[in-house]
Amino acid sequence: MANNDTIVALATATGSGAIAVIRLSGSEAIPIVNRVFKGKDLAMQASHTVHFGTIRDGDDMLDEVLVSLFIAPHSYTKEDVVEISTHNSKYIIERIIQLLIKQGGRAARPGEFTLRAFLNGRMDLSQAEAVADLIASTSAASHQVAMQQMRGGFSNELKSLREQLIQFASLVELELDFSEEDVEFANRDQLEALIVDIHAVIRKLIGSFEQGNVLKNGVPVVIAGKPNVGKSTLLNTLLNEERAIVSDIAGTTRDTIEDEINVGGVTFRFIDTAGIRDTQDLVEAKGVERTREKMRQARLIIYLADPQQDNLDEITDQISEIAQLGVPFVVVVNKTDLLHAEHRELLSKLDPLFISAKNNTGVEELKEALLRKVNLHHLDAGDVVVTNIRHVEALRKTENSLERVLEGIDGAVTSDFLAMDIRQALHHLGEITGSVSTDDLLENIFSKFCIGK
Ligand code: GDP
């Protein structure tokens, strides 16, 4: 991976904003911009300063711009970085980028700025991955975990574990040099205690993944119930309200929240909404089986009953069927606008929420119930939560290796076997932060970034 040329890319999204930022990174960043910038001599300016001027292609003035300077190593990539703020015209942006390339820049590949930040030691791999998560975060919760990871919470926790393990690994390996003399430099009791400690931390991190995943990707929810109980009405009520909230925020796009709502900072993602809307499908046996499969995949089920259609016994039967799936659920009685008082009292035995999806009553209480039901642990600012599947896989492999080390200590195996398993654990831990990495791995991670990140 060539790391010595100067890369150029648009850092902001294309669209209708007022300003666009074109970013350059590399040793030629300042000279390249200097050749097309009319204003102060950028080579003579201090880091972290902003300069007004124009960008010119020969006699052609392309735009009035502001140029920000970040001189190595005090920049995102630890290289010289120049950011040019232009008016957000597609034409202007293309002309300026072409001009910068003509002057010796190269169009950046996806994630290349962040890749350089990693390669230059500005951040480790898990922090670089968190940058992508941070940019993609759509809720307070996903923002918080990404921010925590980007600031190195996860890496710090792993780093000290790794360092302690490395120390023991070298002691055990030293024993190999004296294999004839049967010495033990690495105290087996201390080693065992350390491995037990590390194992506990790793387990905790693995355990946090379920919550981390939910915070990052949203809680998958299914609305279940017989045809015509009001599933799609409820879904529309929930989503329309969300859209009304979101469309009040200028410039937000609706696409990203197609089937999601945000409650108390947590995203709830409705799955199989097509199936809900297409209720005919559910009448067929095949459709029912498919729905059941979806319900099993959910982390939460909203079971919707319609007392106009079903009596108490039938509803009770349906509830016990859902309970067998082992997925948390809330019981909701819909169409309460049509419900008689005595009927309502009867249904109260089931301890349901009473709503009218059509009239939007009781829906706020339902949202609160959803939040309570997912039972997320309160996260403190310093809590480390694993959100990345790659990390959790590496942690599981680390866990396996650590268990082999423990077995090895118990079985008093020779130092060379012990050293091998400790090295293996270290290897997997290192995969997370990138202290052990391959070009393939890096390519895989950074190619998922957008250009300009
Ligand atoms: P689905 O088949 O479960 O998706 O049910 P729908 O959402 O299509 O609703 C079936 C019928 O019940 C429609 O005519 C809705 O207008 C009606 N409905 C839904 N919710 C309510 C409600 O709270 N009160 C009343 N009176 N009717 C409702």
Residues whose N, C-alpha, C, O or C-beta is under 5 A from the ligand:
A	BS01	GDP	K226 P227 N228 V229 G230 K231 S232 T233 I276 T279 N334 K335 T336 D337 L338 I355 S356 A357 K358 N359
